[in-house]
Amino acid sequence: MRAQTSGVHHQHLLDGRHHDLSLCRLQGHQIGDGAFTEQLAYQNAQYGIRANVILPGLMNTPMAVDTRAREFKKTRAEVEAERDSKVPLRKKMGTGWDVANAALFLASDEASFITGVTLRSTAAPA
């Protein structure tokens, strides 16, 4: 990337505020990853390389929903409804497309002046 004086670096992490994970442990990872991304952005800006991080929230994907349905012996519809109810915006989980569109934006010319950003794709306030 440095040789071509351009590039985009994305990290996709989990926004654990809405997940069944140790909040303290997850927030520690997020702080570390956010700081790492900011440092990457700072060190590589002179080469035209941007670094940003996307934190997806509750997503309606087979891995997220079907796995939980199987593990908790519930129907997919039950798990979907339970997870949808936790999302403030429109009471609906996001999809892989929502995260993909965020990544496309960050990789686009429209975001050419954006680096070192933590973008929450969560449908919830920070």
Buried (B, 14 or more C-beta within 10 A) or exposed (E): EEEEEEBBBBBEBBBBBBBEEEEEEBEEBBEEBBEEBBEBBEEBEEBBBBBBBBBBBBBBBEEBBEEBBEEEEBEBEBBBEBBBEBBEEEEBBBEBEBBEEBBEBBBEEEBEEBBBBBBBBBBBEE
